[in-house]
Amino acid sequence: MSTRVIEAEYDGKVFVPKQPVPLSAGQVVRLFIQEVTTPSEAEWEAFFQDLDRRPPRTSSFDFDALRRENLYGDRDEYSP
């Protein structure tokens, strides 16, 4: 028995899947209904304000270490 999560919209009579469903017509399934809520604009704003107030997880991060030449070791090839 496999389990899949498929989003659907209830149109007042039936559930309409938002993506293709790999089932044959007439296949019996068991549905677990979980409402999907979307945060309001104010909730998103509060979330990002809270995120901005938090200190970074590390006090010193070497952003230069993420440069392509440092990641792939081709520093000499592109250096002037």
N, C-alpha and C positions, 0 to 999 in steps of 0.2 A: 504494500500500500504506500503510494507516494503522497506527499503533501506539497501543495503549491499555494502561493499567495497571489491572488488575482484581484485587482481593484475593479469594482463594478459600481454602477449607478442604478439606484432604484427608481423606476419611472412611474411608480404608483401601482403597478401590477406585477412586473417581473424585474429581475436584476439583469442589467445590460453590461456585459464585460467591457472594460476599456482596452482590452488587448485580446489577441486570438487565444482561444481555449483549446488545448489539445485533447478533446474528448469527442467521442462519437455521439450522434443524436440519440437520445434516450438513456444515456449513461446516468446512473444514479450517483449523486455526490452528497456530502454532508457539508453544510455551510455554517461557519462561525462568523457572526456579524460583529464587526468592530467599526464604530463610527470614526471617520477620518476628519479631524478638525484642522483648519488652517488658521495660523495665528493672525490676529488683526494687525493693522499697521502700527498701532500703539504698542502692542506686545513685541513686535519686531524692533521697534525703536528702543524700548526698555531693555531688550536683550543686548542690542549693540552698545548701548550706553554702559550697561554693566560690564560688557566685555572690554570696553575702552578703559574702565576704571581699574581693571585687574592688572597687577604687575606681570611682566613677562615671566615665563617659567624659568628662564635662565638669565643671569645677570650679564653674561658676556657671550654673545653668539658671533661666530666668525662668518659673516656673510660672504667674505671673499672666498671662503672654502667652497662655496656653492658655484663659483664661476666655472664655466665650461672647461677652461684650460686646466683648472685644478682638479676637476672631476675626472677628465679623460687623459690627463698627462701630456697634452700636446701644446704645452706652454711655448716651447721654442719655435714651433711651426708658425704660430701667429704673432709672436712678439716682434716689435719693431727693432 
